[in-house]
Each structure stands twice: as structure tokens, then as C-alpha cells.
Amino acid sequence: MDIDAIKALYRASQAGVKIDLIVRGICCLRPGIKGVSENIRVRAIVDRFLEHSRVLEFCNDGKNEMYVSSADWMPRNFHRRIELMFPILDEQMRQRVHDELLVAGLTDNQKAWTLRSDGTYERHRDGKEPTRSQLRAMEVARARQKNADAQATRVGRVVFAQVEASGARTPAPPMAPKGLPLAKPSKRKRRRDE
């Protein structure tokens, strides 16, 4: 983590700002130190997928703001790379990201670890119903895909039913535009010992 970002978070904590960080692993900040970082909590989720969301949600003078970023908070990303961060302006999308990523991460009690003020991690167990954020994300994605497939099937039935009812020829499947390169199947050579 970038030292300037850590200092800014400490100043915010000292000003009374409540801060929850969901990290993937290493975090140089020390939460829970009286007079420095007592308003900061750090939760690390170590599960099946290494990738993680980079979402920042702020309550700014009573107005919720949310941003998505491409970068981890590390000096190389702040100073030597081109990264981007953009706001989520749509209220429904902001609520979806809040519920599916932030709340899920903060309520994970199966693969989450809490960073203590001495720099060690302890397993986060809250005695509530078992919640695993990555498993929940996969369930949501599968349900969304199933719904999309069902919607596409309904639309397809309507289109083809209209074509058949009109007596027109059944349309051919869509083709890639001319000049568009297509992926070619791999021609991997088999090793003799396989």
C-alpha cells in the first residue's frame, strides 16, 4: 500500500471517519490503534479467486458516491502506471455493487480474516449464518446467466415464430463481419508420452 494513502486514511480516522477496507492479502496499514486508526477495520478475503474488486464507496456530506478503479493502492500503480478510476452514477448499479461486492465482502465469515493492530490476522468468525462472498458471487452470476439464457430463448422463439408464420425462409445464424479476425483453434502438438 502507498504510504501517502496510509497517512491519508489515518488522518481520516483521526477526524472520526469510519473506514472499512476489504483487501486481498498484504496490508501495511495498522487498524485499531487508539488516536491513530481506531476507526479503521481491515478484512482480508483469501479464497478461490485471487482477483478482487476495487470499489470505493464514500458518504460525502450525506451523499453516497461510488467509484471503481483498475488499481491496487500501491506506489507502482499510483506513480508509474496508467490506471483509471470512474464513478458509478446509476443508482441501481451503485446499489447492486454495494450489495453484491461490498456487503458480501464485509459479511464473509468463512474465508475472511481480520487484521489486528499488531499486524497479525485472525480468522473472522461472527457466529452468524455461514457466508462466503466468492461462493455468493458465483451463485449470483449463475442465476443471472440462467435468466439471460431464458430471456434469449424467449426472444429467439418469438423471432423464429414470426419468421415461420410469415412463410419466410429461416434466417441463417449471424456471421462475423468481413475482415474481422477470428480466433483459430489451437494446433497443439501432442507429446508422445501423453
N, C-alpha and C positions, 0 to 999 in steps of 0.2 A: 504494500500500500504506500502511496505517496505521503511523505512526511508533512507536506503542506496541507493535504487533505485531512490527515490525522489531527493536526493542530486546529484546523477549522472545525472539525467535529467536537474536539474538546471545548473550544470556545462556545459552540452552540449548546453543549451540555451544561456548561457553567452558567449560561444565560437562561437555563431552565427548559431547553428544547428536549423533548423525549425522542430518542433515536433508536430504531431497531434496524440492525444490519443482518442480512442473510448472505452469508459468504459460502464459498465452496470449500475453502480449506484455510490457508495461511492468512492470518490477520495480525498485523503488528500493533494495532490499537489495543489498549488495555481498558476494558469496560469496568464500571462499578467502583472506581477509585473516588473516595469522598473528596469533594472540592474540585475534581478534575473531570471525571467521566461517569458519575453516579447515575446519569440519565441515559446512558448508552447500554444497550443489550446487543450481544453478538451471537448469532445462531449459525452454525455450520451444518450443511446437509451433505453427507457423504453417502452416496447411493450408487445405483447402477450407471447413471449417465454423468459424465464429467462436466458437460456443458451446463450452464445455468443462465437464468435470466438476469438482465442488467436493467432493473427497473428502479426508478427513483420516484417516490411519492412524497409530496410536501403539502402541509397545510399552511398556506401563506396568507396570513391575515384573514383567516376564516374561509379561504377559498382553496379547494383541493387542486393541486397541479400534479401531473404525472409525466415523466419523461422515460424514454427507452434509449439506451446507449449501446454502442458496439464495444466499449472498452471496459476492462477491469481498471480499478483505481491504482494503477502502478505508474511509476515515473516514465517508463518507456512509452506507455500509451498516452500520457499527458504531454510529453515533450518531444518524442521522436517519431511518432506515427500520425497518420491522418485517421482520426476516428470521428464518429458523429454521435450526436445526441439530439433527439427531437421530441416535441411534446405530443401527447395523445390528447387531442382536442374533443373527440367524440365521447360524450358522457357514457353511452352504453359500452363502448370499447374500454374506457377507463375503468368502469365497474367490473367488466369481465377480467381484465388484467389484475385488478385488485383482488378479486375473489379467487381466481384460478392460480395466480402465482404468489402474491404476497401473503394472503391469508393462509393458503395451503402451506407455504413455507414456514410461517410462524406457528402453525398448529401441528406440524410434523412432530410426532413423538416416537417414531420408530427408527429413523435414520438421522436424527438431528443431535447435535452436540452443542452445549452452551460453553462459550469462552468465559473463563473466570478471570478475576482481576490479577491473578498471579501468572497468567499466560497459559494455564493448562485448560484442557477441555474435559467436560464431564457429560455423560450421556444425558440427554433431555428426556425425562420421564415425568409426566404430569398426572398419571393415574386416570386420565380420561380415555374415551374410546380410541383404540389404536388408529392412528392416521399417518399415512406415508405419502408425502407430497408427490413424489415421482409416479407412484402407482396411481394416485388420483389423476394426475395429468394424463397418463396413458388411458385410463378409463374414459375420461372426458373426450380425448382425441378419437378413441374407437367409437363412442356414441355419436360424435359429430360426423365421423366418416360414414357410419351406418345411415344416419339421417340424410347426408348428402347423396349417398348411393340410392336411397329410396326416392329422393326428390328427382334425381337424374332419370331413374327408371320411370317415374310417373310422367315426366316431361317427354321422355322417349316414346312412351306408349301413346301419348296424345299426338305427337308429331307423326308417328308412323300410322296411327289410326286415321288421321286426317288425309295422309297421302293415299292409303289404301281405299278410303271412302271416295276419294276423288277419281280413282281409277288411274292415277299417275303411277309411273314406274317408281319402285322403291329406291330412294336415294342411296348412292354409294357412300361408304364411310369417308369421312373427311381425309384429305391428303395434305401433306406438308406443302407449303408454298414452294414454287420452283426456286432453286438456288439456295435453299435453306439446308445447311449441312445436317445430316442425321447421324446419330451415334451408330457405330458399326459393332456387331457382336465381336467379342474377344476371340482371337485365334491363338489362344494359349497352347503351347506345345505340351503334350503330356510327357512326363518323365517316365522312363522305362520301369522304374521301381514302384510306380503307382498301381 
